[in-house]
Amino acid sequence: MPVRWLTLYARSRHVPASLTAVLISAVAVWALARDGGEGPGDPRPAVLVLAAGAMAASIGLGGQDLALDRTAAIRWVPRRAAHVLLAGTVVAAVLLAVQTVVGEMATTAFVVRDSAGLMGLAALGAALSGGQYAWTLPFAWLSFTFVAPPPTSTPLRVATWMLLPPDTAAGTWTALVLTVTGTTAYAVAGPRR
């Protein structure tokens, strides 16, 4: 019986379509960035893959019927938290798997940090705007990060956390706060109607 419930849940949250989009975006970014990056230390292609993955996974943060989600006789808080954390894990795993074939774009610590922070942003977007608009927060922050000036101050390091090296305190703490805040808000409140 648990396998059937899990299959129905995955279908209702568009998991097959989201996973396909995550895989396609990872391969597409790799193909486009092969020769266009600033070298092996350029974090932008990896961040682009992770952000696209988080945005694709965010589509499943809202169910088919929000009223049904809120009145179901199951405990949603742990399921919602697990959904966000599992989606972040899958997005990170896809990039790490692609890197084993095509070469390293980013370190494992970088991938884990950014994947967790971006999924936290997507979860926060779902809690604030609903599942259909959950992608807007990761997209907006990514857009700002790509055009922001070099991070010379703490506020700019916080704003551009996605591109900072994994051993940077501002980047790590920002990702952690976004992960915890977004996952908690989504787990407790669910997607906004």
C-alpha positions as CSV (number, residue, x, y, z in Angstrom):
1,M,0.0,0.0,0.0
2,P,2.8,2.6,0.7
3,V,4.1,2.1,-2.8
4,R,0.8,3.0,-4.3
5,W,0.4,6.1,-2.1
6,L,3.9,7.2,-3.1
7,T,3.1,6.7,-6.8
8,L,-0.1,8.7,-6.6
9,Y,1.7,11.4,-4.6
10,A,4.5,11.6,-7.2
11,R,2.0,11.9,-10.0
12,S,0.0,14.6,-8.3
13,R,3.1,16.6,-7.7
14,H,4.4,16.3,-11.3
15,V,7.5,14.5,-10.2
16,P,8.2,12.7,-13.6
17,A,7.9,16.0,-15.5
18,S,10.0,17.9,-13.0
19,L,12.7,15.2,-13.0
20,T,12.8,15.3,-16.8
21,A,13.1,19.1,-16.7
22,V,16.0,18.8,-14.2
23,L,17.9,16.4,-16.4
24,I,17.3,18.3,-19.6
25,S,18.4,21.6,-18.0
26,A,21.6,20.0,-16.5
27,V,22.6,18.6,-19.9
28,A,21.6,21.8,-21.8
29,V,23.6,24.1,-19.5
30,W,26.6,21.8,-19.7
31,A,26.4,21.8,-23.5
32,L,26.1,25.6,-23.7
33,A,28.7,26.3,-21.1
34,R,31.4,23.9,-22.4
35,D,33.5,26.6,-24.1
36,G,31.8,29.8,-22.8
37,G,32.8,29.8,-19.2
38,E,35.7,31.6,-17.6
39,G,37.4,28.4,-16.8
40,P,37.0,25.5,-14.5
41,G,36.5,27.7,-11.5
42,D,33.5,29.6,-12.9
43,P,30.5,28.8,-10.7
44,R,27.8,30.2,-12.9
45,P,27.1,27.1,-15.0
46,A,26.7,25.0,-11.8
47,V,24.5,27.7,-10.2
48,L,22.4,27.9,-13.4
49,V,21.8,24.1,-13.3
50,L,20.9,24.1,-9.7
51,A,18.5,27.1,-10.0
52,A,16.8,25.5,-13.1
53,G,16.5,22.3,-11.1
54,A,15.0,24.0,-8.1
55,M,12.6,25.9,-10.3
56,A,11.5,22.7,-12.1
57,A,11.1,20.9,-8.8
58,S,9.1,23.8,-7.3
59,I,6.1,22.9,-9.6
60,G,5.4,20.0,-7.3
61,L,5.1,22.1,-4.2
62,G,1.4,22.7,-4.8
63,G,-1.1,19.9,-5.2
64,Q,-4.0,19.5,-7.6
65,D,-6.5,20.6,-4.9
66,L,-5.3,22.7,-2.0
67,A,-8.5,22.2,0.0
68,L,-8.0,18.5,-0.2
69,D,-4.4,18.9,0.9
70,R,-5.5,20.9,3.9
71,T,-8.3,18.5,5.0
72,A,-6.6,15.2,4.3
73,A,-6.4,12.8,7.3
74,I,-2.6,12.6,7.1
75,R,0.1,14.7,8.7
76,W,1.3,17.0,6.0
77,V,4.1,18.8,8.0
78,P,6.6,15.9,7.8
79,R,5.6,15.1,4.2
80,R,6.0,18.6,3.0
81,A,9.4,19.0,4.7
82,A,10.5,15.6,3.2
83,H,9.3,16.7,-0.2
84,V,11.5,19.9,-0.1
85,L,14.6,18.1,1.2
86,L,14.2,15.2,-1.2
87,A,13.8,17.6,-4.2
88,G,16.9,19.4,-3.1
89,T,18.8,16.1,-2.9
90,V,17.7,15.0,-6.3
91,V,18.7,18.4,-7.9
92,A,22.1,18.1,-6.3
93,A,22.5,14.5,-7.3
94,V,21.6,15.2,-10.9
95,L,24.4,17.8,-11.2
96,L,26.9,15.6,-9.4
97,A,26.0,12.7,-11.7
98,V,26.4,14.9,-14.8
99,Q,29.8,16.0,-13.5
100,T,31.0,12.4,-13.3
101,V,30.5,12.2,-17.0
102,V,31.4,15.6,-18.3
103,G,33.9,16.9,-15.8
104,E,33.6,18.9,-12.6
105,M,31.7,22.2,-12.7
106,A,31.6,22.7,-8.9
107,T,32.7,21.0,-5.7
108,T,30.3,18.7,-3.8
109,A,30.1,21.2,-0.9
110,F,29.2,24.0,-3.3
111,V,26.5,21.9,-5.0
112,V,24.9,20.8,-1.7
113,R,24.9,24.3,-0.2
114,D,23.4,25.9,-3.3
115,S,20.9,23.2,-3.9
116,A,19.6,23.4,-0.3
117,G,19.4,27.2,-0.4
118,L,17.6,27.3,-3.7
119,M,15.1,24.7,-2.6
120,G,14.5,26.6,0.6
121,L,13.8,29.7,-1.6
122,A,11.4,27.7,-3.7
123,A,9.6,26.4,-0.6
124,L,9.4,29.9,0.7
125,G,8.0,31.1,-2.6
126,A,5.3,28.3,-2.4
127,A,4.4,29.4,1.1
128,L,4.2,33.1,0.1
129,S,2.8,32.9,-3.4
130,G,1.5,29.4,-4.0
131,G,2.9,26.4,-5.9
132,Q,2.4,27.8,-9.3
133,Y,4.7,30.8,-8.4
134,A,7.2,29.1,-6.2
135,W,9.8,29.4,-9.0
136,T,9.8,33.2,-8.8
137,L,12.0,33.6,-5.7
138,P,14.9,31.4,-7.0
139,F,14.6,33.1,-10.4
140,A,14.7,36.6,-9.0
141,W,17.6,35.9,-6.7
142,L,19.6,34.2,-9.4
143,S,18.9,37.1,-11.8
144,F,20.2,39.6,-9.2
145,T,23.2,37.5,-8.4
146,F,24.3,37.4,-12.1
147,V,24.2,41.2,-12.4
148,A,25.3,42.2,-8.9
149,P,28.6,44.0,-8.5
150,P,31.5,42.1,-6.9
151,P,30.8,41.1,-3.3
152,T,33.0,43.6,-1.4
153,S,30.7,44.0,1.7
154,T,28.8,41.6,3.9
155,P,25.4,42.6,2.4
156,L,26.7,42.0,-1.1
157,R,28.2,38.6,0.0
158,V,24.8,37.7,1.4
159,A,23.0,38.8,-1.8
160,T,25.4,36.8,-4.0
161,W,25.7,33.8,-1.8
162,M,25.1,31.4,-4.7
163,L,28.4,32.3,-6.4
164,L,30.6,32.4,-3.4
165,P,33.1,29.6,-2.6
166,P,31.7,26.9,-0.3
167,D,34.0,27.8,2.6
168,T,32.6,31.4,2.7
169,A,30.7,32.0,6.0
170,A,28.2,34.5,4.5
171,G,27.3,32.1,1.7
172,T,26.9,29.1,3.9
173,W,24.9,30.9,6.6
174,T,22.6,32.5,3.9
175,A,21.9,29.1,2.3
176,L,21.3,27.6,5.7
177,V,18.9,30.3,6.8
178,L,17.0,30.1,3.5
179,T,16.8,26.3,3.7
180,V,15.5,26.3,7.3
181,T,13.1,29.2,6.8
182,G,11.7,28.1,3.5
183,T,11.3,24.4,4.5
184,T,9.7,25.3,7.8
185,A,7.3,27.9,6.3
186,Y,6.2,25.5,3.6
187,A,5.9,22.5,5.9
188,V,3.8,24.3,8.5
189,A,1.7,26.6,6.2
190,G,1.7,24.7,3.0
191,P,1.4,26.4,-0.4
192,R,-0.6,29.6,-0.4
193,R,-4.0,29.5,-2.1
